[in-house]
Amino acid sequence: MSEPKPQGRIVVIPFLHGKLTADGKMSEPDIYFIMEKWLERHPEFRGREKEFRIVRGHMHLPGGFRTDLLRVTKEFSPDLADYDPTQDADLYEYFLSKDQGDTQPKLSKIWIEQCEAAKGIEAEFGTQKALSYLIGDKFISFLEAADDNAEFRAEIPAFVAEIKTIFESWQLAEYLEIARQTEPFDPSFYDDEEDAEMERQFELRKSAAELLLVERAKDWLLGE
């Protein structure tokens, strides 16, 4: 049975959420890559990307693991009125399944597909969006995961080499100067001073960790 269509919009990709991999890492649905594959299958919607909306939220898996909750809807149009998302479920079925499963894609396949997705994002939305996706999100997160996973560490040089075929050095350098920057902490959002201070301390620790990751990304991507 297909998911009911929301009033005024059509569900293109139903709710997806992350899964825990066999080594305890969280594998999140790559919504831009999925959409790129969907558009390849439905090329008549190329150039109409503004009609689609990515709906974002969060949920917790059993065990308390927090993950993204995503789906894609589209403005109503007669040419998609009878669309059934299950016909394209093979593009994202892993993230729909209730079973975690033991079979995971090879790491090399993951980052190769992410690089391909970045090329599509650059073509459709520009270089900054592609840099934010591939460097600010995927590559820096890959570096973080490599801290305690030898398989990830072994893949970094090949991942870096592929990134350098997509972006120029000056583009990487400019982006890495602003990567993962956050807005200044605003205590006015909190009624309680103690809560505000606890959150400020948390944000400071998080910012410091992010800064270290960005510096490591610079070493890999800008070094000789």
N, C-alpha and C positions, 0 to 999 in steps of 0.2 A: 504494500500500500504506500503510495507516495505521500510526502508531507503536505498538509493543507497549505494552500497559498494564502499569504497574509492579504488583508484588504488593500487593494490598490497596487500591490507589488507581487512579483512572481519569484518564488524561491528557485534560484539557479544552482546553488550549492548549499545543501542542508547543514545543520550544525555539525561542526568538527571540533575535536579537542585533542590535546596532546596525549601521548602514550609513554609509559615508562619502558625504556629499553632493558635488555637483559643485564646490562652493567649498571642499572640504576639511574641512568641519565634520562632527562625528559626530551622526547622528540616531539616538537611542535609542528602542526600543519603549516606548510609553506603556502599561504593563500595566494601569493603572487604567481608562484610557479604553477599552482593548480589552475588559476585563471588563464594563464598563458596557454596551457595545454587545452583548456576548454575552448579558447578562442581559435586554436589551431583546428579543433574539431568542428567549430561553428564559425567559419571565416566570414559569414554574412554579417556578423556583429562587430567586425573590425571597424574602428573609427567611431564606435558608439559607446566607448568605455564609460563615459560620463553618466550613462543611464544605469550603470551597475553601482551597487552600494555594498561595501564590506561592513558588516555588522559585527562589532567586537564586544566581548565580555570576558569574564573569568569564571572558573569553577574550580572545585577541589575534588581530586580523585580520592578513592579509598586510601587511607594512610596520611591524608592531609596535604598531598602534593597539589600545588596550585598550577593551573594551566590556562592557556588562552581558550576561549570559546568563540568560534568564528562561523559566520555563514555569509553567503552572498545573495542579494536580492536584486531585482531589476524593475524599473518602472514598467507598468503594464503596457504590453503592445500585442496586437493580434498575431504577429508572427511567432510569438512565444507563449500564446495563451494556453496551449495544450501540452506545454513542455513537462516532462516527467524527469526529475533529477536522477532517478534510479538508472536511466539509460547511460549516464556518464559516471556512475558510481565507481567504476574501475580506476578513475583518476585520483580517488581519495579514500577508497574503501578501508584502508588500514586505520584511518582516523575515525571511522564510523564504528568499527568493530568493537564489541564489548570485551573481547578476549585480547589480552596483551600479545600473546603469541611469542614464540621463541625465535622466529625467523625474522631477522633484521637485514635491511639492505646494506651492502658493503659501504664503508665510509667513503671510499673513492667515488662510488656512484652518487652519494649524497652531495658532495661538494661539486662534482662535475655538473649535476643537475642544477645546483644553485647558481653556478657560473652561467649556465645556459639561460636560466631564468633572468639573471641580471642583464644579459644582452637584450632580452625581450623587453624588460622594464626600461632600459636606456632608449630603445627604439620608440617605445610608446610614451614614456613619461619624462625622459631626459636623463642626463648623466648624474645629476645630484640625487635623484630618486634611486638610481641604480647603485651609486656609491653607498647611500644610506642603507640600502637593503643588504648588499653583499659585504661591505666592510663594517659598517656600523652595527649591523645585526649579526650576520652569519659568521664572518671571519673572526671577529672579536670573541663571539661566543665559542667558536671552535678553539681558540687559544685558551680560553678559560677551562673548557672541558679537558684540554690536553694536560693540564696541571697534574691530574691523577689518572691519566689513561694513556698508556704507551702507544696504543693503536692510533689515537688522535695525533700524538706527537710525530709519529712516523709519516703521517699524511701531510703535515704542514708544508714542507718544501715544494711538493707537487701542487698543492693548493695555491701557494704564493706564486709559483711560476705561471699558473693559469690566469690568476688575477692580473698579472702584469701583461698578459696578452690582450686584456680587455680595456684596461685604463692606462693612460700615460702617467709617467712618474709625477709630473707636476699636478695632475688631477688628484692622485693619491695624497700628495703632500698637502695640498690645499684642504682636502676633506679632513685629513687626520688632525688638522689644527682645530677643528670644531666638533670632531666626533664625540658623541655621547655627552655633550655639554648639557647641563640642566639649568633650570631657572633658579635664581637666588631663593633661598629658603624664606618663607613668609610666615612669621609666627602669628600673624593676625587671624589665620585660619583656625586657630585653637583657642578655646575658651579657658583652658587650664594651663597655667605657666609651666607646670611640671610636665604635662603631656607635650607641650611645645618644645621643651628642652630635650626630652627623650627623642622626639622625632628629629630635632636638629642634629643631635649626636649620631643618630642612625644615618641621616643624609650625609653627614661629614664622612663617616666610615665608607658609605657606599660610593661617594664621589672619589675618595682616595683610591679605592679598589678599581674603579672605572679608569682613573687616570693611569694607573699602573698598566692596565690592559691596553690602553691606547698607546702608551710608550712602547710596549712590546710589539704591538702591531706596526709601529713606525720602524722598529729595528728590523722586522721581517720584510716589510714592503718597500722601505726606502734605503735599506742597506745594500751594499754592493754584493 
